[in-house]
Amino acid sequence: MRLDLLAKLALAVLLGGTVGLERELSGKPAGLRTNILICVGSAMLMDLSVRIGITETGARVGDPARLAAQVVSGIGFLGAGTILQARGTVVGLTTAATIWVVAAIGLTIGSGSYLEALGATLLVASVLWGLGRVEKRLLQTRRVIGGTLRVLPRTPFDELEQIFNSAGIQVVQKTVYEHTDDRTYELKLMGPARQYDIIAAALMRRSDVLSAQFD
């Protein structure tokens, strides 16, 4: 029984779980167990790649980096499965990147670089826990802009306003211009800066909306 391998696997469970805990608490598909398994598997394969090329005399044959490179390739397919596109937005990129980094941490453990793996885990955890909160605050930064919404005649504004409200955007001011072929709303809006592109796409999916422009 190799005690050094057991120590590597135990460390992989600890460090992979540290990163996976944040993903689990955030409700992401690749959570605690997934990140632990990725880290443990990567550590085992890296340990094998280091040892498999050493002969009884201590000479090294072959390229031990090949097996580790295959781990990186395989993780790419696993990460792609966490990326989804829905309603014009792409989600899962952070989870995919986390899977890739956890695999790298596992490879680092398998190579025997324990302190480096520990340091990398602390950095990754700091990014996920700390910068995640900063990012949420930045997304909540409210910006006031003007907008022009052209719709079919007699289109009520109530339904359109519900779309704005669902995205956290408040209609501060509204001016209506009636034309023969359309009805134009000149709007003054206030809401999260990142939501305006999303709301424009949501409005354009309606058959009664002719155009939506936000400055």
SULWORA-V929424 format. One record per residue. N is the residue number from 0. RES is the residue in one small letter. PHI is phi in radians with two decimals (* if undefined). D_LAST is the distance of its C-alpha to the last C-alpha in whole Angstrom. Layout:
# SULWORA-V929424
[[N,RES,PHI,D_LAST] [N,RES,PHI,D_LAST]]
This chain:
# SULWORA-V929424
[[0,m,*,67] [1,r,-1.64,64] [2,l,-1.21,63] [3,d,-1.16,61] [4,l,-1.21,59] [5,l,-1.09,59] [6,a,-1.14,57] [7,k,-1.10,55] [8,l,-1.18,54] [9,a,-1.11,54] [10,l,-1.16,52] [11,a,-1.12,49] [12,v,-1.09,49] [13,l,-1.15,49] [14,l,-1.28,46] [15,g,-1.10,44] [16,g,-1.21,44] [17,t,-1.08,43] [18,v,-1.26,40] [19,g,-1.16,40] [20,l,-1.09,40] [21,e,-1.12,37] [22,r,-1.13,36] [23,e,-1.15,38] [24,l,-1.19,37] [25,s,-1.48,33] [26,g,1.31,34] [27,k,-1.50,34] [28,p,-1.12,36] [29,a,-1.64,38] [30,g,-1.80,39] [31,l,-1.09,42] [32,r,-1.13,45] [33,t,-1.07,43] [34,n,-1.19,42] [35,i,-1.12,46] [36,l,-1.11,47] [37,i,-1.11,45] [38,c,-1.16,46] [39,v,-1.13,50] [40,g,-1.08,50] [41,s,-1.14,48] [42,a,-1.12,51] [43,m,-1.10,54] [44,l,-1.18,53] [45,m,-1.19,52] [46,d,-1.06,56] [47,l,-1.15,57] [48,s,-1.15,56] [49,v,-1.26,57] [50,r,-1.50,61] [51,i,-1.21,61] [52,g,-1.65,61] [53,i,-1.82,64] [54,t,-1.47,68] [55,e,-1.10,71] [56,t,-1.46,72] [57,g,1.64,68] [58,a,-1.35,67] [59,r,-1.78,63] [60,v,-2.18,63] [61,g,1.32,60] [62,d,-2.04,56] [63,p,-1.20,55] [64,a,-1.35,52] [65,r,-1.13,52] [66,l,-1.15,52] [67,a,-1.12,49] [68,a,-1.12,47] [69,q,-1.19,47] [70,v,-1.09,46] [71,v,-1.07,43] [72,s,-1.13,42] [73,g,-1.12,43] [74,i,-1.14,41] [75,g,-1.05,38] [76,f,-1.19,39] [77,l,-1.15,39] [78,g,-1.15,36] [79,a,-1.10,34] [80,g,-1.23,36] [81,t,-1.60,33] [82,i,-1.63,30] [83,l,-2.20,29] [84,q,-2.07,26] [85,a,-2.53,25] [86,r,0.94,22] [87,g,1.41,20] [88,t,-2.13,20] [89,v,-1.82,23] [90,v,-2.18,26] [91,g,1.74,29] [92,l,-1.15,28] [93,t,-1.14,29] [94,t,-1.11,32] [95,a,-1.10,33] [96,a,-1.15,33] [97,t,-1.12,35] [98,i,-1.02,38] [99,w,-1.10,38] [100,v,-1.19,38] [101,v,-1.09,41] [102,a,-1.10,43] [103,a,-1.13,43] [104,i,-1.11,44] [105,g,-1.08,47] [106,l,-1.10,48] [107,t,-1.13,48] [108,i,-1.10,50] [109,g,-1.08,52] [110,s,-1.42,53] [111,g,1.65,54] [112,s,-1.60,52] [113,y,-1.23,51] [114,l,-1.12,50] [115,e,-1.11,47] [116,a,-1.13,46] [117,l,-1.12,46] [118,g,-1.10,44] [119,a,-1.11,42] [120,t,-1.11,42] [121,l,-1.10,41] [122,l,-1.15,38] [123,v,-1.11,37] [124,a,-1.09,37] [125,s,-1.12,36] [126,v,-1.13,32] [127,l,-1.20,32] [128,w,-1.41,33] [129,g,-1.36,32] [130,l,-1.22,29] [131,g,-1.06,28] [132,r,-1.20,28] [133,v,-1.09,26] [134,e,-1.10,23] [135,k,-1.11,23] [136,r,-1.17,22] [137,l,-1.14,19] [138,l,-1.17,18] [139,q,-1.47,19] [140,t,-1.09,17] [141,r,-1.62,14] [142,r,-2.22,11] [143,v,-1.73,9] [144,i,-2.38,6] [145,g,-1.78,6] [146,g,-2.59,6] [147,t,-2.18,9] [148,l,-2.15,12] [149,r,-1.82,15] [150,v,-2.31,18] [151,l,-1.19,22] [152,p,-0.98,24] [153,r,1.16,25] [154,t,-1.32,23] [155,p,-1.22,23] [156,f,-1.47,20] [157,d,-1.02,22] [158,e,-1.14,22] [159,l,-1.18,18] [160,e,-1.16,18] [161,q,-1.09,20] [162,i,-1.15,18] [163,f,-1.08,15] [164,n,-1.11,18] [165,s,-1.13,20] [166,a,-1.66,17] [167,g,1.37,17] [168,i,-1.81,14] [169,q,-1.78,15] [170,v,-1.48,14] [171,v,-1.40,15] [172,q,-2.54,15] [173,k,-2.48,15] [174,t,-2.21,16] [175,v,-1.92,18] [176,y,-2.14,19] [177,e,-1.61,22] [178,h,-2.22,22] [179,t,-1.15,25] [180,d,-1.73,24] [181,d,-2.75,21] [182,r,-2.13,19] [183,t,-1.97,16] [184,y,-1.90,14] [185,e,-1.66,11] [186,l,-2.08,10] [187,k,-2.08,10] [188,l,-2.07,10] [189,m,-2.40,12] [190,g,-3.13,13] [191,p,-1.01,14] [192,a,-1.03,11] [193,r,-1.34,13] [194,q,-1.47,13] [195,y,-1.18,9] [196,d,-1.14,11] [197,i,-1.17,14] [198,i,-1.20,13] [199,a,-1.11,11] [200,a,-1.14,15] [201,a,-1.15,17] [202,l,-1.18,16] [203,m,-1.23,16] [204,r,-1.34,20] [205,r,-1.43,21] [206,s,-1.27,23] [207,d,-1.61,21] [208,v,-1.77,18] [209,l,-1.54,17] [210,s,-2.78,13] [211,a,-2.49,10] [212,q,-2.23,7] [213,f,-2.23,4] [214,d,-1.50,0]]
